[in-house]
């Protein structure tokens, strides 16, 4: 085998050579599933943190957050916040002015927003077993409920692009 010109010629039994400097010749994207984390808060809203929480089953990125209520808040907006766990604390994926909200006396009482904080806050990862790592937990806070009538019976959907394994369809139910 002469490789002085950068080419290799094989005849008969062939060994596979591995070169760490090789460029990938074809990119295979991971299948993506558009899904939603669904948080439901029954009754009158009350302000507080960690009012809903979800451990992610697979990695992905949050695209937007939509919210709606049966009863609109009056006197002030109902404001929600969505956080991810960074390994030490829960951190918002929104700047203060961009949090999803239902406007004062909105009809219909709906709202939403796209995350605008750092990319790392919008990325989530799947968690398995007893260990919960950075990015695997998403929580919902209610930051403001209205100052006259509190909003009531709210639903907040965190819409995500979730990445699946290319071979996921071949797994057993308990894999």
Buried (B, 14 or more C-beta within 10 A) or exposed (E): EEEEEEEEEEEEEEEEEEEEEEEEEEEEEEEEEEBBBEBEBEEBBEEEEEBBBBEBEBBBBBBBBBBBBEBBBBEBBBBBBBBBBBEEEBEBBBEEEBBBBBBBBBEEBBBBBBBEBEEEBBBBBBBEEEEBEBBBBBBBBBBBBBEEBBBBBBBBBBBBBBBBEEEEEEEEEEE
